[in-house]
Every structure is written in C-alpha cells, then in structure tokens.
Amino acid sequence: MTIPTDRQRLADRLTLGSELLHLSRRDVEDLHLTRDTVLELTLQALVEHGHRRYEMPAKIGVHPYDNVFYHAMPAYLPGPGIVGAKWIECYPDNPRRFGLPQTTGLLVLNDVASGVPLAVMDAAWLTAMRTPAVTVLAAAALHPGATTFGMFGCGVQGREHVRYAALALPGLETVYVDDTDVAAADALIAQLRPELGVRIVKGESAEAVTKSAEVLSSATVILREPLAVVKDEWVTAGQTIVPCDLNTFWDLRTSHRADKYLVDSPSNSP
C-alpha cells in the first residue's frame, strides 16, 4: 500500500475520521491554481494512466430525464496515493429554466491508508479546468504545429478551451469560435481578446469554422440523439477533432472514416 507523503500534514490539520473538509466552489477557486499548474497535474495523471498505473472503472450513470445524465466516476492512483470519486450531473436546460449552471457536481477525496473521507468539494470549477486541459494536451501531442483552433460552444467550457489552447499550442495564431447563441460567442471574444495573444474570430457558420481550423473541439449539449451539426463532408484529411460532448455534435460518418480513433482506454480494466 502506498501512503501519501503528505498524510501526516493532513492528520495535523484534520482529526481523521471525525472531521471533514468542505470546499465550496469559491473555496476551490480561491486556491489560485494556475492553468499552467492544472496542465502539469493533468499531464502527470495522464502519464500514470498511460503506464496503466491506475484503477478507474467505466463510469456509470442514471438518466432521470431524456436529456439529463448523472455520472459516478471513482478513480485510484497508486503513485501519488490518491483515491476519490466525482458525482456530476448535466442539465442542458438549467440556464434557461432556472438560471443555474448546466453542469454541477461534487468530488469526494478519501484517505488511502484508512479509507475515511477527507474532503467534499465542489467539482464544477475542477471540471471546467480539467476537461480543456485534457483536450489541449491531446491536441499538442497529436497536432503540435497547429496554428488554428476551432471551438464549438462558447460557454464555460468553450472559454476555458480557448484559454488552454493558447497555453498548450505554442504556434497558435487564430481561434475560430461558433455558438448557436450569438451573444455567447460575442461575450467570449470580448473577454478573451484582451487577455490572450491570439486572434479570435467569430465564425460565419459551423461549416466555415470546420473548414478553417486544423484542430477542432466542441463543448455543447450531450443528447440521446446526435445533432450531427458538423457534416462529414466538411472535414478533411489532416484535421484533429477532440470533442467533449461525446458524439452529439459530429456526423458519425466522420468517426467511421477517421484514420486514427483514440480513446481513453482500450478496455474497462487497467
């Protein structure tokens, strides 16, 4: 059994087994983890995964409504001695119906040595950071010389994808963005143009963005029936597609004819 080297530091701050740390979203954000740090930590976790030094069963879920999912995602990394689970849900209509985020969730961390819970924390910010970190690390490895990046979806995930792309793709010059909500695309551009040293352009259409970018990503809604907004005939050889919304946004024919199709794991067991 691997016991984390910082376990004693935790034990000095918490009475393990009788005290539990709770971190709100604001608490998590106030840790001031930089995006460079998130990229490094995410890369370390991916390296552990690539060397099969992990235990992570296939996620399970429930679906109270047709377009809603809850996912439970436990994982264990023996190297750093980290074990925990994320419980996350997605309600696409939340912003319109209730003024609430589309995605919310919790992360529970446990003490590997004893099993007792250490912390319960909001997972929304963590998800908003970790998801684009994986996307751009994959893009940097698969298409390191990319100068153009296309982003479909300009919400929380879309904004973070653009930020992380500017960090991880050193040759990036232009980002094309597209959203069915024109105001969301305008807001992304207004917020990020002054912040990032790249050109950000609102695409004329989904087709125009697809045909303009070497690397493409999407962070839209996840639905039972694919939207297939991006048509197969718009995609050409040499493009890299890294979707975050399963198969919702893309024509399934593109997946069928891709020369390389990379997945997290070739099986459900490490």
Secondary structure, 3 states (H helix, E strand, C coil): CCCCCCHHHHHHHCCECCECEEECHHHHHCCCCCHHHHHHHHHHHHHHHHCCCCECCCCEEECCCCCCEEEEEEEEECCCCEEEEEEEEECCCHHHHHCCCCEEEEEEEECCCCCCEEEEEECHHHHHHHHHHHHHHHHHHHCCCCCEEEEECCCHHHHHHHHHHHHHCCCCCEEEEECCCHHHHHHHHHHHCCCCCCEEEECCCHHHHHHHCCEEEECCCCCCCCCCCECHHHCCCCCEEEECCCCCCECHHHHHHCCCCCCCCCCCCC
